[in-house]
Amino acid sequence: MDDKTVRTIFYLSRLREDKNKSEKIKNDLKAILEMVNSLKEIDTDKILPLHNPLEETSRVFEDAVNSDNEKSLFLENAPESDGDYFIVPKVVE
């Protein structure tokens, strides 16, 4: 990680470059890259890929109506309705 790369990251991130922070950021980015590169050393040949990071299956629910149609109750509380729909003020001309 060099100063030019850090300046480019500041520019692309639309951050104001600060000399005090740029050295710390350069060291932090170097540590992150070293950590990521160390992952290449791990032998993953015998490890199957995950289809789900939680390794759980989704619960399956039966399609069933479990609530009553309360349209008339909702329309009673509306300021205006025509019996089937809410009537709202026109907002687009």
N, C-alpha and C positions, 0 to 999 in steps of 0.2 A: 504494500500500500504506500503510495507516494503522495506528495503534496498536490500534484496536479490532479490526481484522482479525487482527492478530498475536495479540492476547489470545484471540480466538475459536479460532485455530489451536492455541494452547497448550491451551486447554480441551478441544477435540475430540481432541487427541492425548494427553490425560491427562498433560501435562507441567507441571512446576512453573514458573511464570513467573519469569524472572530478568531484571532490568532491563538488566544488562550484555549478556546474550545476545539479548534481544529487539531491540535496535537492529541488531545484526549480522544477525539472522534477517530483519528487515524489509528491510535493504539487499540481502541475498541473494535474497529472494523478488522484490523489485523487479527485480533483474538478470535473474532467470529469466523473469519475465513480459515484460520488454523483449526478451529473446532469442526467446521464443516468438512475440511479436508481429512481430518482424522476419522471421519465416518467411512471413508473409502477403504480403510484398513479392516473393517469388520467383515467377517465371512457371513454372507447372507444366502449362500447357495442352498441350504437346507430349510430355509424359512419361506413358507408360502405367503403370497401377498394377501393382504386383508381386503375384503370386500366392503367391510364396514369397520371404522376405527374402534367401535365399541364391542365388536365381535358378538353382537347380539342380533337376533332377528326381530323384525318389526312385529308387533302384535297385530293380528288380523281381526277386524271387527265385522260383524254381520251388518249388511245394509238394511237397516230397519228404522222406520220413522219412530222417534221417541219423544216427540213434542206435539202438542196440539196446535192447530192452526188458529191463532188468536188475532187474525186480521181485523175482525170487527171490533175487538177491544182496542187495538192500536188506532184504528180509524176514529173511534169515539173520542180519543184524546187529541186528535189532530185539529188544528185551528180551522181547516177547510178540507172537505173531501167530497167525492161524488159517489160515495158508497163502495167503490172498488179501489180508488187510488187517492193518494194525498194530492191536494192542489197547492202548488207553491207559486210564489211570485216569479214572473219572468225576469231572468237576469241577463239574458243575451238579446240584443236587439237585432 
